Amino acid sequence: MSEAADSEPQGSYVTANQPYERDTRYIETRITRDGADGYPVEPGRYRLVVSYACPWANRAIIVRRLLGLEDVLSMGVCGPTHDQRSWTFDLDPGGVDPVLGIPRLQDAYFARIPGYEKGITVPAVVDVPTGAVVTNDFPQITLDLESEWTEYHRDGAPDLYPAGVRDEIDEVNALVYRDVNNGVYRCGFAGSQEAYDSAYDQLFSRLDWLSDRLSGQRYLVGDTITEADIRLFTTLARFDAVYHGHFKCNREKLSEMPVLWAYARDLFQTPGFGDSTRFDHIKSHYYEVHRDINPSGIVPKGPDLSNWHSAHGREALGGAPFGAGTAPTRPVD
């Protein structure tokens, strides 16, 4: 999904005197091994459309890279900003996606549902032969890449959603989504002091809970990276650059929370994470698009992000990032 409700006009994110409510009406069609929804797993048939700015899309970028699906699932990249109509392919020559042949992601949504009225969001998986969006159900997209596309995973791909701990992963993901992933937006787009205060308290209470959980274990569930770590990472990566100031999540910066800061650096320095993070896209998106909370559109120069490469010391907790698997080695596409 894109930031906030990206079907709304640029800058229209806060509703006065109301808490922020995310629109979660997605196209829930799935791409599965058996093709039960009419879309079977098929190499080369689909295109994953993302923006590096968006934390929900960033998850899919990381999962695709960790699993080595680059050769079977192509990726189209939208620019970091969008207008009131749609994400656009302004990074491509002529502003047109070279595979789909369209300038706006909206075109692929309309090819599936003419006049589509809900959010034109990323990530979205597009059926290349028809040019139509198959799904924008971002939580399910990554789970299906992990469990339905296994025949095409690279040799040494990690098991990001192990069958034996899926219930625990799902439980952690639900809490992190409610209080952290979406919690920062509930702070930033709160329409009243009361709504902001409630979201702020819930966010930092959960961050404290996560710090306690991670103080004695390297990863959120088990001793390897899972879907749970990927979902938390993309929010932490944006915390100091955006959420601390822009969204008023300012009790502390991430770099002032020792356990979470070390955990985030550990992941950032793991192949597939830092090389899938674009801080320039992240800052451009939030500060230029959210004009109701940043009317000037000025993008701050800071913070200094070089400290993401500093030693984290998390190896002392044991565990192995990819378990019995290996790190991705191919260049980032």
TORBALO-21406 format. One line per 10 residues: number of its first residue (from 1); for each residue x, y negated, z negated of C-alpha. Coordinates in steps of 0.1 Angstrom, whole numbers. Each point is the difference from the previous one (the first is absolute). Example, Ala and Ser with C-alpha at 12.3 -4.5 7.8 and 13.67 -1.06 7.14 Angstrom:
2
1 = 123,45,-78 ~ 14,-34,7 $
//
This chain:
333
1 = 0,0,0 ~ 12,-35,5 ~ 4,-26,-27 ~ -33,-10,-16 ~ -30,0,24 ~ 16,-8,33 ~ -32,-2,19 ~ -6,-33,-18 ~ 13,-34,14 ~ 36,-8,-8 $
11 = 1,-14,-35 ~ -34,11,-12 ~ 8,25,-27 ~ -13,-15,-33 ~ -36,-1,-9 ~ -7,-27,-27 ~ -10,13,-34 ~ 3,37,12 ~ 25,27,-5 ~ 17,13,31 $
21 = -16,31,15 ~ 18,18,28 ~ -20,12,30 ~ 6,38,1 ~ -23,8,29 ~ 24,20,23 ~ -3,21,31 ~ 4,33,-19 ~ 5,23,30 ~ 30,24,-6 $
31 = 26,15,23 ~ 3,36,-12 ~ 17,32,10 ~ -34,16,9 ~ -14,-32,16 ~ -32,2,-21 ~ -7,-37,6 ~ 7,2,37 ~ 36,-11,-3 ~ 25,29,-2 $
41 = 37,-5,-9 ~ 17,-4,33 ~ 35,-14,7 ~ 1,-31,20 ~ -37,-6,0 ~ -3,-26,-27 ~ 16,-33,-9 ~ 5,-13,-35 ~ -6,-38,-1 ~ 16,-18,-30 $
51 = 14,-32,-13 ~ 31,0,-21 ~ -17,-28,-20 ~ -28,21,-13 ~ 6,23,-30 ~ -27,25,11 ~ 16,3,35 ~ 35,1,-16 ~ -10,33,-16 ~ -7,16,33 $
61 = 33,-13,15 ~ 19,16,-29 ~ -19,33,2 ~ 5,2,38 ~ 37,-6,-4 ~ 5,24,-29 ~ -18,28,18 ~ 18,-6,33 ~ -32,-5,21 ~ 15,-27,22 $
71 = 1,22,31 ~ -36,12,-3 ~ -18,-32,-14 ~ 11,-32,17 ~ -3,-33,-20 ~ -12,-34,11 ~ 10,-30,-21 ~ -21,-31,-4 ~ 16,-33,-11 ~ -1,-11,-36 $
81 = -29,-25,4 ~ -34,1,15 ~ -28,-24,9 ~ -37,2,-8 ~ -6,27,27 ~ 27,26,-4 ~ 35,12,-5 ~ 19,-6,33 ~ 30,15,18 ~ 19,-32,1 $
91 = 33,18,-5 ~ -2,18,33 ~ 9,-15,34 ~ -30,-20,13 ~ -18,6,-33 ~ -13,34,12 ~ 5,34,-16 ~ 21,19,26 ~ -19,33,-5 ~ -36,-12,-7 $
101 = 2,-29,24 ~ -20,-23,-23 ~ 9,-34,-16 ~ -22,5,-31 ~ -7,29,-23 ~ -36,-11,2 ~ -2,14,35 ~ 6,35,-12 ~ -27,-3,-27 ~ -25,-13,26 $
111 = 9,30,23 ~ -11,23,-28 ~ -30,-21,-14 ~ -11,-29,23 ~ -4,-32,-21 ~ 17,17,-30 ~ -9,-24,-29 ~ 22,14,-28 ~ 37,-8,-7 ~ 24,2,29 $
121 = 26,17,-22 ~ 34,17,0 ~ 11,27,-1 ~ -22,14,28 ~ 5,31,20 ~ -10,-5,37 ~ -9,28,25 ~ 23,-11,29 ~ -21,17,29 ~ -32,-19,-10 $
131 = 17,-30,-17 ~ -24,3,-29 ~ 7,0,-37 ~ -4,34,-16 ~ 4,-11,-36 ~ 11,-29,-23 ~ -6,20,-32 ~ 35,-8,-13 ~ 0,23,-31 ~ -10,30,21 $
141 = 24,-8,29 ~ 31,7,-20 ~ -15,31,-17 ~ -8,14,34 ~ 34,-7,14 ~ 14,19,-30 ~ -24,30,1 ~ -15,3,36 ~ 31,-9,21 ~ 23,25,-17 $
151 = 8,19,32 ~ 17,-31,13 ~ 19,-11,-31 ~ 38,-2,5 ~ 22,27,-14 ~ 7,-8,-36 ~ -31,-23,-4 ~ -10,-4,-36 ~ -33,12,-14 ~ -16,-33,-9 $
161 = -33,15,-12 ~ 9,33,-16 ~ -30,23,-5 ~ 8,8,-36 ~ -1,-36,-12 ~ -26,-16,23 ~ -24,-6,-29 ~ 26,-19,-20 ~ 10,-20,31 ~ -36,-9,7 $
171 = -6,-10,-36 ~ 31,-22,-1 ~ -8,-15,34 ~ -36,-10,-11 ~ 14,-18,-30 ~ 27,-17,19 ~ -23,-11,28 ~ -26,-14,-24 ~ 23,-19,-23 ~ 32,-7,21 $
181 = -4,4,38 ~ -33,-18,0 ~ 5,-16,-34 ~ 24,-26,14 ~ -26,-11,25 ~ -26,-2,-28 ~ 23,-25,-16 ~ 9,-19,31 ~ -35,-3,14 ~ -19,-4,-33 $
191 = -27,-26,3 ~ -2,-8,-37 ~ 23,-2,-30 ~ -19,29,-17 ~ 5,22,31 ~ 37,-9,2 ~ 6,6,-37 ~ -16,34,1 ~ 20,11,31 ~ 32,-14,-14 $
201 = -4,19,-32 ~ -9,32,18 ~ 30,-3,24 ~ 26,-5,-27 ~ -15,26,-23 ~ 4,26,28 ~ 35,-12,8 ~ 9,5,-36 ~ -15,35,2 ~ 20,8,31 $
211 = 32,-13,-17 ~ -6,24,-29 ~ -7,29,24 ~ 31,-7,21 ~ 23,-6,-29 ~ 7,37,-3 ~ -6,13,35 ~ 14,-11,33 ~ -32,3,20 ~ -37,-4,-7 $
221 = -10,37,4 ~ 25,27,-3 ~ 37,-3,8 ~ -2,-10,37 ~ -16,-29,20 ~ -37,5,7 ~ -28,-20,15 ~ -5,-16,-35 ~ 35,-17,2 ~ -6,-12,35 $
231 = -33,-17,-10 ~ 15,-17,-30 ~ 32,-11,18 ~ -17,-21,27 ~ -16,-22,-27 ~ 32,-2,-21 ~ 20,-10,31 ~ -23,-31,4 ~ -1,-9,-36 ~ 27,-27,-4 $
241 = -1,-12,35 ~ -38,-6,0 ~ -22,12,-28 ~ 19,-16,-29 ~ -5,-36,12 ~ -25,1,29 ~ -25,23,-19 ~ 8,-14,-35 ~ 12,35,-12 ~ 25,-19,-21 $
251 = 4,16,-34 ~ 33,13,12 ~ 17,6,33 ~ 7,35,10 ~ 37,-7,-5 ~ -8,-8,-36 ~ -17,34,-6 ~ 31,23,-4 ~ -16,34,6 ~ -22,-9,29 $
261 = 28,-21,16 ~ 25,29,-2 ~ -27,24,14 ~ -8,-24,29 ~ 37,-4,9 ~ 5,38,-1 ~ -28,4,26 ~ 11,-30,20 ~ 35,15,4 ~ -15,33,10 $
271 = -1,5,39 ~ -35,-7,12 ~ -9,-27,-26 ~ 23,-30,3 ~ 5,5,37 ~ -38,-1,4 ~ -3,-33,-20 ~ 1,-34,17 ~ 0,-28,-25 ~ -2,-26,27 $
281 = -32,14,13 ~ -14,4,-35 ~ 6,-36,-10 ~ -12,-14,33 ~ -33,18,-2 ~ -10,-9,-35 ~ 11,-36,-1 ~ -11,-9,36 ~ -34,18,1 ~ -14,-6,-35 $
291 = -6,-37,5 ~ -26,-3,-28 ~ 27,7,-26 ~ 29,-14,20 ~ -15,-28,21 ~ 33,-13,14 ~ 10,34,15 ~ 35,-6,-12 ~ 20,32,-5 ~ 24,-2,-29 $
301 = 37,7,6 ~ 4,21,-31 ~ 4,21,-19 ~ 35,14,6 ~ -7,36,11 ~ 35,13,2 ~ -3,15,-35 ~ -21,28,15 ~ 33,16,9 ~ 14,0,-36 $
311 = 7,32,-19 ~ -31,14,-17 ~ 13,29,-21 ~ -31,21,4 ~ 20,31,12 ~ 6,7,-37 ~ -36,10,-4 ~ 5,30,24 ~ -23,9,28 ~ 7,-2,37 $
321 = -17,-24,24 ~ -9,26,26 ~ 1,32,-21 ~ 13,28,21 ~ -4,-22,31 ~ 23,-26,15 ~ 0,-37,7 ~ -11,-13,34 ~ 31,-7,22 ~ -13,-13,33 $
331 = 1,-38,5 ~ -30,-21,-10 ~ -22,-5,31 $
//
